[in-house]
Each structure stands twice: as structure tokens, then as C-alpha cells.
């Protein structure tokens, strides 16, 4: 009996406590307002009084940050704030009846929301703009505004024709997925994205962000759909690429020019050119890893590096030719056409004179022993056989013949041997002088050809660099002013 009385008292106290708490809740104006608004409300019904009327939704986008543009996968990652405004005639109230409450913040699951998606999204969730968990702000006149920050990944077609001096155009397309223009009228608040809170990117400059409303009719459906397209024009910042790609390539090309200050007979120039080509190949691999693998166009920097590499390759081949000319076969005479081209044409054009021969004994040779700078032997006997004859001035004096002089035959043989040896020495000296003259001609030809190759390579490198500058689609000097 006592247990029953105790239980009854407990129930009565609990009922009074609940009744008191309920009385407190009913005194909360926001609580009464929510019960009033959502008592018989369904979030699946479009907020229109007539079914044939479209729901007017105003769309706005604030572009917060350009996170990255992956050129290889062609994906633009951005941080944005999505802003949507519409009116719901079923969710209106008189603020005076609810303690002056003019707006409330409620869960987005309680109200109808437009099924806005980003058409060119690459994310796994499909870019749904109606799955945000941020609160919806509801006003007493039925106006609803919904703000939500998010990170989106959109498809962006990359044009690398002028890489790294390129300007890219990326778009974000927003629209209803199921409602046509007859049921959902999507409109813009402004014709540009809101850039008041934009954070500057370290790699790209945002030039413009225009917005446009489009009415598109797809092949799947008879009625047109309305979408909002935001077009972002971005330009790549150059400082990083000038310091890490363009300047090293130009420096390697200039080093190839300074390689011609080495003497042509030295093989170090060939080693230097090969090292420069290897360095250029490394830098080519670096920037090809950061651009899309496409065969549609060739990047501007790739064309410049290829031109420099071709010029270095031709310079390497011609340097080998110069070394071959310098160390040519001195036993062979220079072809007449080549000698005329070097001495009469190229030498005069580049104002290079054939160096005179430095021979201290040149002035001591007799005129009849000179022929083209070479000494010819005069094999006239240096002795005369003694003959017996009458002297015109001395009658009666008999000259002794050579045969009558004792030992004259041995003296004659010795003199013949000496003359023969002198003839051999003279012939050898003439051959050495001829070979030296040929070598001097070949060396001079090598220097002339080396000078020609130097100017050709220097002019082609200069022309390629000027062509690179002229092909830039905008003025680099104006970037600092911006």
C-alpha cells in the first residue's frame, strides 16, 4: 500500500514538472514560431502558390581563393562562398505575434532548397550545392538566404601554347539538375563574382571574373534549363619561371658562345658543348613534367629550348670540323677552291690576315735560290778539274793536270760525297719547309672557319632569344605597373 502511494506521488510531481517546463517553452517566442511554421509544412514542395509558377532563385558567388591549377590533370581547385536567395510564401509570420522575432536560423533540412549543382565539377560528390550543413536564415516576409563556404574542383581546359607566358580561361557552371526554367528561374545578383575577400595567389593573377546567365536547351529534355556561368581569366606569374627555367636556358646558350674563346685546336670546347647540351636536357625534363602531355600544340618555351639545343648540336658538329681542319693531313695540299674561299673571301670579310713566316735566314738566301719561300738547291760543281793549258797572260807556264797531282782522285770522291750529303740536307729542309707551309695554311683555315661558326652561332642564339620575346602575347614590362 505504501509503495502504491509513493508511485502515485512521484507521477504527480513528474507531471507538474513537465507541465511547468512546457509552460516555459510556450513562453519562448522562437519555439512557438517554429512550431507554428513547420506544423503542417513539407520541405519537398516547391514554395509557390500556383504550381505553374517558377521559383525565383537569385544566385551569387564570392571567390575567396585560387588554391591551385593542376595543369597536368587540368583541374582548378578554388575556395568559394555560395549565396542563394529565394522566397517561401508558406513560411511567413507576423513578428508582432511572436515577440518581435523578424528572422530565425534553422537547419537546411527543414525547408525546400533549390537543387543547384556545378555542372563541370570533378569532385566525387558531384558538386551539389544543396548538401551544405550551414544554417538557413529565414525572415518574417518569407525571404530565405543561404550562405555556405566550400572548396570546389572544376574542369579547366589548359592551353599551353605560350607556356609560361600563358593566360588561362576557366569556368564554373551552376544550375538546377532537375528543374527546368519553367519551374526554377535562376538569376544573377551581379554580373561579376564578388572579389572583395579574394586572397592573392602566388602563381596566378586573377584578371577578371565575369558572370553570365544562360538558357540552354539540351537534347535530353524539351524544356530549356537555366545556368549561371562564371568565367575566370587568370594569368601566370613569371618570376618563378624566369628565375628557374628561362634564365638557365639563356645562360647555357651564352656559355656556348663563350666556348669559342677557347683555341680551336683544344678539345675542351667539345667537352663544354656536350656538358651544356646535357644541362639543357635536364631543364627540358623539368618543365615538361609540369605541363599536360599533349600533341596539339608545342609550348613556347619548349620551342625555344629545342631551337637552342639544335643550335648547340650544329655548333658541336662544326667545332669537330674545325678541329679536323686544324689537325688535317699536312702532306696534302689544300684544294684550290677551298684556299681561294678562305684566303680571298672569308679572310677578307672577317679581316683576318695570313700570318707571315718568321724565318731569320730568309734574307740570307740568294735570289735565284728563292721560289715561293722555298730554297732550291743549285747543283753547279764547286770545283773545276785542273787542266793543263796556256795562260793568256803567262806564256810558257804549264798547269799541272788533276791526274798528275798525287791523291787527286780521292779528293774528288770526298768532294762528291760531301756535295751529295749537302743535297740531301737541302732537300730535307725544303720538304720540311713545304710541310710547315701547308700546316700554316690549314691552321689559318681552321681559325677562319672557327670565326665563321662563332658568328653564326652567336647570331642564331640572339635571333632565337629576340623571337622568344616577340612571341610573348603581352608586354612583360607592364606587369610591374599593374
Helices and strands as residue ranges (DSSP letters): H 2-26, H 29-37, E 55-70, E 75-87, G 95-98, E 103-106, G 108-110, E 116-118, E 136-139, E 143-155, E 167-176, E 184-188, E 204-216, E 225-236, H 239-241, I 242-246, H 247-258, G 259-261, H 268-288, H 300-326, H 336-340, I 341-346, H 347-349, G 362-364, G 367-369, E 370-371, E 374-375, G 402-404, H 408-470, H 477-481
